[in-house]
Amino acid sequence: MKKIVVPGLIAGAVMLIVGMILNWLWGVLFPSISSEYQNTAIFRPFTDPLMSYIFIHPFVVGLILAWVWDKTKGLFRQRDVFWRCCQFATAYWIVTIPGMLISYSSFQVSLMLIITWSLTILGQVIAAGFIFAKKNS
């Protein structure tokens, strides 16, 4: 249990930080994205109490990914830690692509927003994979 909970919570904290940095970066690089988030016809206002889940979500995902890593780490046997975490992250990232496609087809959001979400997920999971590869080989 400890080999899942501790790395999962650490990964959650790192994923939260990576997500916040990347979301700030996307806002600087693509200012139109910031205005999309202000559209209350699509997104809840940040003052809505349910929006606090946005800070809990990385920890939930971190715990789930720690469990997945524990079950699949034998598939990632390379000595290079970065290569192992990238393989793990890529496997997870590919699974998220259909969700991104359905989000793009269902919601009135820009393709750029979907791309930034997808790249943010990839960055977060590479960081989480690095934690798992270092803490729980």
C-alpha positions in Angstrom: 0.0 0.0 0.0 2.8 2.4 0.9 4.5 1.8 -2.5 1.3 3.2 -4.1 0.0 5.9 -1.8 3.3 7.8 -1.1 4.5 7.9 -4.8 0.9 8.6 -5.8 0.6 11.6 -3.6 4.0 12.9 -4.6 3.1 12.4 -8.2 -0.1 14.3 -7.6 1.7 17.3 -6.1 4.2 17.3 -9.0 1.3 16.9 -11.6 -0.5 19.9 -10.0 2.6 22.0 -10.2 3.4 21.0 -13.8 -0.2 21.6 -14.8 -0.2 25.1 -13.3 3.0 26.0 -15.0 1.9 24.7 -18.4 -1.5 26.3 -18.1 0.2 29.6 -17.3 2.5 29.1 -20.3 -0.3 28.3 -22.7 -2.1 31.5 -21.5 1.0 33.5 -22.3 1.7 31.9 -25.7 -2.0 31.7 -26.7 -4.0 34.5 -25.1 -7.2 33.4 -26.8 -7.2 30.3 -24.6 -7.6 32.5 -21.4 -10.7 34.1 -22.9 -12.2 30.6 -23.7 -11.9 29.7 -20.0 -13.9 32.8 -19.1 -16.9 31.6 -21.2 -19.3 30.6 -18.5 -21.6 29.0 -21.1 -19.0 26.2 -21.3 -16.9 26.4 -18.1 -18.0 27.0 -14.5 -16.7 30.2 -13.0 -13.6 29.8 -10.9 -15.6 31.0 -7.9 -17.9 28.0 -8.1 -17.0 25.6 -5.1 -17.0 22.6 -7.5 -14.0 24.2 -9.2 -11.9 23.3 -6.2 -11.8 19.8 -7.5 -9.3 21.1 -10.1 -6.7 21.1 -7.3 -7.7 17.6 -6.1 -7.8 15.9 -9.5 -4.0 15.5 -9.9 -3.9 13.6 -6.6 -6.7 11.3 -7.7 -4.9 10.7 -11.0 -1.5 10.3 -9.2 -2.9 7.6 -7.0 -4.5 5.8 -9.9 -1.3 6.0 -12.0 0.8 4.8 -9.1 -1.4 1.7 -8.9 -1.1 1.2 -12.7 2.7 1.7 -12.5 2.9 -1.0 -9.8 1.0 -3.4 -12.0 2.9 -2.6 -15.3 6.4 -1.5 -14.2 7.9 -4.8 -15.5 7.0 -3.7 -19.0 9.4 -0.8 -18.7 12.8 -2.4 -18.2 15.2 0.0 -19.8 18.0 1.3 -17.6 17.4 4.9 -18.5 14.8 6.3 -16.1 13.7 9.1 -18.5 13.0 6.6 -21.3 11.0 4.4 -18.9 8.8 7.3 -17.7 8.3 8.5 -21.3 7.1 5.0 -22.3 4.7 4.9 -19.4 3.5 8.4 -20.1 3.0 7.8 -23.8 0.9 4.7 -23.1 -1.4 6.7 -20.8 -1.4 9.7 -23.1 -2.6 7.6 -26.1 -5.5 6.4 -24.0 -6.6 10.0 -23.4 -6.7 10.9 -27.2 -10.3 9.5 -27.7 -11.4 11.7 -24.8 -9.8 14.7 -26.3 -11.5 14.0 -29.7 -14.9 13.6 -28.1 -14.4 16.8 -26.2 -13.5 18.6 -29.4 -16.5 17.2 -31.2 -18.9 17.8 -28.3 -18.0 21.2 -26.8 -17.6 24.5 -28.5 -13.9 24.9 -27.7 -11.0 25.5 -30.0 -8.7 22.9 -31.3 -5.8 24.8 -29.7 -7.5 24.4 -26.3 -7.8 20.6 -26.9 -4.1 20.4 -28.0 -2.9 22.3 -24.9 -5.0 20.0 -22.7 -3.4 17.0 -24.4 0.1 18.3 -24.1 -0.4 19.3 -20.5 -1.5 15.7 -19.7 1.6 14.4 -21.4 3.8 16.7 -19.4 2.1 15.8 -16.2 2.3 12.1 -16.8 6.0 12.2 -17.8 6.6 13.9 -14.5 4.6 11.3 -12.6 6.3 8.5 -14.4 9.7 9.9 -13.4 8.5 9.9 -9.7 7.4 6.3 -10.1 10.5 5.1 -11.9 12.7 6.7 -9.2 10.7 5.7 -6.1 9.2 2.3 -7.1 11.4 0.5 -9.6 
